[in-house]
Amino acid sequence: MCDKNIHSEQWYHGLLPREDIKVMLRKNGDFLVRSTEPKQGEARQYVLSAMHNEEAEDAGTPIVKQEWEIEHSQVELTKKLGEGAFGEVWKGKITLKNGHVEDAAIKSVSSWNY
């Protein structure tokens, strides 16, 4: 049994839009793991995205989290401000990597059915 949690790995990016993956994976062998937003009644899925040519290759160079990516543990929701068809907006605080705490408006996107 492994003691590590996938969420603590540098190559795990959480809920990362597909559009961002194309920019982040640049060379053959680059890879990252992201999660999908679970559909109602289903478990969250993990997706391995890798840059490769037409030949099968082992997973190669992990793409670590970018400076701008925020961990869930850095976000504190304090008051719901509103909601709409695509999600909710909350007042909250974000603890930056340097330890400074900032007030923030935080949008939580609803599950999408594809």
Protein Blocks (a to p, Z undefined) as FASTA:
>chain_A
ZZbdfklpmkbgbjadfklmmmmpmbghiacdddddddehiacdddddddddfbdcddfb
dcdddfklccfklpccfbdfbdcfkbccdddddddfkopacdddddddddddZZ
